[in-house]
Amino acid sequence: MLQVGWILDGEFSPLNWGDSTITYLFEPKENGTLLTCEVNSPEEFVDFFNIKYPANFLKIKRLAENI
């Protein structure tokens, strides 16, 4: 997935992130599926991804498990 900007308050805000990408990987496991991602992002956004993505993955897990 190519990153092209943010959506804030319903409005698209384009950013020039160059070749910044996110790749989602699904790996079958004995008890389900492991979802991971590989992020290629400018250094200034590393903290954002490290802070936000664990919570995002927890939300996905809850939705997938219907909790």
C-alpha positions as CSV (number, residue, x, y, z in Angstrom):
1,M,0.0,0.0,0.0
2,L,1.5,3.4,-1.0
3,Q,1.1,6.1,1.6
4,V,-0.1,9.4,0.0
5,G,-1.4,11.4,2.9
6,W,-3.8,11.7,5.8
7,I,-7.6,12.0,6.1
8,L,-8.3,14.5,8.9
9,D,-11.8,15.6,9.8
10,G,-13.1,13.9,6.6
11,E,-10.7,15.9,4.4
12,F,-7.8,14.4,2.4
13,S,-4.5,16.0,3.2
14,P,-1.9,14.9,0.6
15,L,1.8,14.5,1.7
16,N,4.9,13.8,-0.3
17,W,6.2,10.7,1.4
18,G,8.2,9.5,-1.6
19,D,8.4,5.7,-1.7
20,S,6.7,5.2,1.7
21,T,4.8,2.0,1.8
22,I,3.0,-0.4,4.2
23,T,2.8,-4.1,3.4
24,Y,0.4,-6.3,5.3
25,L,1.3,-10.0,5.7
26,F,-1.1,-12.8,6.6
27,E,0.5,-16.0,7.9
28,P,-1.6,-19.1,8.6
29,K,-1.0,-20.5,12.1
30,E,-2.3,-23.6,13.9
31,N,-4.8,-21.5,15.9
32,G,-5.6,-18.8,13.4
33,T,-3.8,-16.3,11.2
34,L,-0.9,-14.0,12.2
35,L,-1.2,-10.5,10.8
36,T,2.0,-8.4,10.6
37,C,3.1,-5.4,8.6
38,E,6.3,-4.0,7.2
39,V,6.5,-0.2,7.2
40,N,8.8,1.8,5.0
41,S,8.4,5.4,6.2
42,P,10.3,8.6,6.6
43,E,12.1,8.7,10.0
44,E,9.8,11.5,11.2
45,F,6.9,9.0,11.2
46,V,8.6,6.1,13.0
47,D,7.3,7.0,16.4
48,F,3.7,7.5,15.0
49,F,3.7,3.9,13.7
50,N,5.3,2.5,16.8
51,I,2.6,4.1,19.0
52,K,-0.5,3.8,16.8
53,Y,-0.1,0.4,15.1
54,P,-0.2,-1.9,18.2
55,A,-3.6,-0.3,19.1
56,N,-4.8,-0.7,15.4
57,F,-3.8,-4.3,15.4
58,L,-5.7,-4.9,18.7
59,K,-8.8,-3.4,17.1
60,I,-8.4,-5.7,14.1
61,K,-8.0,-8.7,16.4
62,R,-11.2,-7.8,18.3
63,L,-13.1,-7.4,15.1
64,A,-11.8,-10.7,13.7
65,E,-12.6,-12.6,16.9
66,N,-16.0,-10.8,17.3
67,I,-15.1,-9.6,20.8
